[in-house]
Amino acid sequence: SATEPTARYEGELVFRRHGEVVTTLSLAELARSFPPEVVSTDDPYYETRKRFIAIPIEPILTRAFGRDVATLRRESFVLKALDGYAVPMSGERLLEGGAHVALDDADVPGFAPIGPQRVSPAPAYLVWSRVGQSSLQTHPRPWQLASIEIASFEALYPHTVPTGEPDDSPASRGFALFAGECIRCHAINCEGGRVGPELNVPQSIVEYRPEAQIR
């Protein structure tokens, strides 16, 4: 277990259900309630083996939402970072085991800088500890984590979903690609991530970028 004073953990996490704030918990409060442990993981952003002071996500979510793990596995979640990066994730994936909320770097107090901008992942960083969980495609790792929300994709981003389209239409296939890969950074019709350019307003990206570049 990590024995550092809980006062060192600054920041908070906001928990919402369908747009409404359920509770806000400080990281220091979480550390007092659920003593952090040192978690080792092959980190794809740092590109090396890393150790973090972290709390498993299961007790955090059961405390925040007042529901057991089995119930929460049937929900859909969106994890949002301070800069607008948003990661939709099924409860089945988020609560499969191995997900932790890292409060600090075990070897570099205050976190070592991360990503191309070399920023701190504080206040919190979602990490995965089990074998087979190192791919960012299947197990995203949002840093600067600010909020966790229970919400269906369709309810949270209703204007991104094509209506009246068969499942195998180009629009439906494009939507599946957007929802699985692009929405973490990009928005369509002003709904989605805020890190990258909006893809449809005021003009669709397919109208000003050649197909080869988009692909």
C-alpha positions as CSV (number, residue, x, y, z in Angstrom):
1,S,0.0,0.0,0.0
2,A,1.0,3.6,-0.6
3,T,1.4,5.4,2.7
4,E,1.9,9.0,1.6
5,P,-0.2,11.7,3.3
6,T,-3.6,12.1,1.5
7,A,-3.2,15.9,1.6
8,R,-0.7,15.6,-1.3
9,Y,-3.5,14.5,-3.7
10,E,-5.0,17.7,-5.0
11,G,-8.1,18.0,-7.2
12,E,-11.5,16.3,-7.5
13,L,-13.6,14.1,-9.7
14,V,-17.2,15.0,-10.6
15,F,-19.7,12.2,-11.1
16,R,-22.8,12.7,-13.2
17,R,-25.8,10.6,-14.2
18,H,-27.5,11.7,-17.5
19,G,-26.2,15.2,-17.1
20,E,-27.0,15.7,-13.5
21,V,-24.2,15.9,-10.9
22,V,-24.5,13.0,-8.4
23,T,-21.6,13.9,-6.2
24,T,-18.1,15.5,-6.3
25,L,-15.3,13.7,-4.4
26,S,-11.9,15.1,-3.7
27,L,-8.9,12.9,-4.4
28,A,-7.8,13.3,-0.8
29,E,-11.2,12.0,0.3
30,L,-11.0,9.0,-2.0
31,A,-7.5,8.3,-0.7
32,R,-8.7,8.4,2.9
33,S,-11.6,6.1,2.1
34,F,-9.7,3.7,-0.2
35,P,-6.0,3.5,0.7
36,P,-4.1,3.7,-2.6
37,E,-1.8,1.0,-3.8
38,V,1.3,0.9,-6.0
39,V,0.3,-0.4,-9.5
40,S,2.8,-1.4,-12.2
41,T,1.8,-1.2,-15.8
42,D,3.2,-1.1,-19.3
43,D,2.2,2.4,-20.2
44,P,1.7,3.1,-23.9
45,Y,2.0,6.9,-23.5
46,Y,5.2,6.8,-21.5
47,E,6.4,3.9,-23.6
48,T,7.9,2.2,-20.6
49,R,7.0,0.2,-17.4
50,K,5.5,2.7,-14.9
51,R,4.4,2.6,-11.3
52,F,1.5,4.7,-10.1
53,I,-0.1,5.3,-6.7
54,A,-3.7,4.4,-7.6
55,I,-7.1,3.2,-6.4
56,P,-9.1,0.5,-8.2
57,I,-12.1,2.1,-10.0
58,E,-14.7,-0.3,-8.6
59,P,-14.9,1.1,-5.0
60,I,-14.8,4.7,-6.4
61,L,-17.8,4.1,-8.7
62,T,-19.8,2.2,-6.1
63,R,-19.2,5.0,-3.6
64,A,-20.0,7.7,-6.1
65,F,-23.2,6.2,-7.7
66,G,-24.4,4.1,-4.8
67,R,-24.7,1.0,-6.9
68,D,-23.0,-2.4,-6.9
69,V,-20.5,-3.4,-9.5
70,A,-22.9,-5.9,-11.2
71,T,-25.4,-3.1,-11.8
72,L,-22.8,-0.6,-12.9
73,R,-21.4,-3.1,-15.5
74,R,-24.8,-2.7,-17.3
75,E,-24.4,1.0,-17.6
76,S,-22.6,3.1,-20.3
77,F,-20.0,5.7,-19.2
78,V,-18.2,8.7,-20.5
79,L,-14.9,9.8,-19.0
80,K,-14.0,13.4,-19.6
81,A,-10.6,15.2,-19.3
82,L,-10.0,18.8,-18.4
83,D,-9.3,19.7,-22.0
84,G,-12.5,18.2,-23.4
85,Y,-11.1,14.8,-24.4
86,A,-14.1,12.4,-23.9
87,V,-14.0,8.6,-23.8
88,P,-17.3,6.7,-24.1
89,M,-16.8,3.3,-22.5
90,S,-19.2,0.4,-21.6
91,G,-19.5,-0.5,-18.0
92,E,-18.6,-4.0,-18.9
93,R,-15.2,-2.8,-20.2
94,L,-14.6,-0.2,-17.4
95,L,-15.4,-2.7,-14.7
96,E,-13.8,-5.8,-16.2
97,G,-11.0,-5.5,-13.6
98,G,-7.6,-3.9,-13.8
99,A,-8.8,-0.2,-14.2
100,H,-7.3,2.2,-11.6
101,V,-7.5,5.9,-11.0
102,A,-3.9,7.0,-10.6
103,L,-3.4,9.8,-8.1
104,D,0.3,10.2,-8.6
105,D,3.4,8.7,-10.1
106,A,5.1,6.4,-7.6
107,D,8.6,7.4,-8.7
108,V,8.1,11.1,-9.9
109,P,6.0,13.0,-7.3
110,G,3.5,15.2,-9.1
111,F,3.6,12.9,-12.2
112,A,6.2,12.8,-15.0
113,P,5.0,14.9,-18.0
114,I,3.0,12.9,-20.5
115,G,2.0,13.1,-24.2
116,P,3.3,15.3,-27.1
117,Q,2.6,18.5,-25.1
118,R,4.5,17.2,-22.1
119,V,1.8,18.1,-19.6
120,S,1.0,16.6,-16.2
121,P,-1.7,14.0,-16.2
122,A,-3.0,15.4,-12.9
123,P,-5.4,15.5,-11.2
124,A,-6.0,11.9,-12.1
125,Y,-5.0,9.3,-14.8
126,L,-6.9,6.2,-15.8
127,V,-4.5,3.3,-16.0
128,W,-4.9,-0.5,-16.5
129,S,-2.8,-3.1,-14.7
130,R,-3.6,-6.5,-16.2
131,V,-1.9,-8.3,-19.1
132,G,-3.7,-7.6,-22.3
133,Q,-4.8,-4.1,-21.3
134,S,-2.0,-2.1,-22.8
135,S,-3.7,-1.2,-26.1
136,L,-5.1,2.3,-26.3
137,Q,-7.7,1.1,-28.8
138,T,-9.3,-1.3,-26.5
139,H,-8.4,0.2,-23.1
140,P,-8.2,4.0,-23.4
141,R,-6.2,6.0,-20.8
142,P,-7.6,9.5,-20.4
143,W,-5.3,11.7,-18.3
144,Q,-6.3,15.0,-16.6
145,L,-9.4,13.1,-15.7
146,A,-12.1,15.5,-14.5
147,S,-15.5,13.7,-14.6
148,I,-17.1,10.3,-15.0
149,E,-20.7,10.2,-16.2
150,I,-23.3,7.5,-16.6
151,A,-25.0,8.2,-20.0
152,S,-25.8,6.3,-23.1
153,F,-24.0,7.4,-26.2
154,E,-27.2,8.2,-28.0
155,A,-28.5,10.3,-25.1
156,L,-25.2,12.2,-24.6
157,Y,-24.6,12.8,-28.3
158,P,-28.0,12.6,-30.0
159,H,-27.1,14.8,-33.0
160,T,-24.2,12.5,-34.0
161,V,-26.4,9.5,-34.6
162,P,-27.8,9.0,-38.2
163,T,-31.5,8.3,-38.2
164,G,-33.5,6.2,-40.6
165,E,-30.4,4.4,-41.9
166,P,-29.9,0.6,-42.2
167,D,-27.1,-0.8,-40.1
168,D,-25.0,-1.5,-43.2
169,S,-25.3,1.9,-44.8
170,P,-22.3,4.2,-45.3
171,A,-23.7,6.6,-42.7
172,S,-24.1,3.9,-40.1
173,R,-20.7,2.5,-40.7
174,G,-19.2,6.0,-40.5
175,F,-21.1,6.6,-37.3
176,A,-19.7,3.4,-35.8
177,L,-16.2,4.5,-36.8
178,F,-16.7,8.0,-35.3
179,A,-18.1,6.6,-32.1
180,G,-15.3,4.1,-31.7
181,E,-12.3,6.1,-32.7
182,C,-12.9,9.8,-33.3
183,I,-15.3,11.2,-30.7
184,R,-12.6,11.2,-28.0
185,C,-11.1,14.3,-29.7
186,H,-13.6,15.4,-32.4
187,A,-17.2,16.6,-32.4
188,I,-19.9,16.2,-35.0
189,N,-22.8,18.8,-34.9
190,C,-21.2,20.4,-31.9
191,E,-21.4,17.1,-29.8
192,G,-18.3,15.2,-28.8
193,G,-14.7,15.9,-27.9
194,R,-13.2,19.4,-28.0
195,V,-9.5,18.6,-28.6
196,G,-9.6,18.4,-32.4
197,P,-11.6,20.2,-35.1
198,E,-15.4,19.9,-35.4
199,L,-16.1,17.6,-38.3
200,N,-19.4,18.9,-39.6
201,V,-20.1,22.5,-38.5
202,P,-20.1,24.9,-40.2
203,Q,-18.9,22.6,-43.0
204,S,-18.4,18.8,-43.3
205,I,-14.8,17.7,-43.4
206,V,-15.5,15.7,-46.5
207,E,-16.3,18.9,-48.4
208,Y,-12.8,20.4,-47.9
209,R,-10.4,17.5,-47.3
210,P,-9.7,14.9,-50.0
211,E,-10.7,11.3,-49.3
212,A,-7.2,10.0,-49.2
213,Q,-6.2,12.5,-46.5
214,I,-9.3,11.6,-44.5
215,R,-8.6,7.9,-44.7
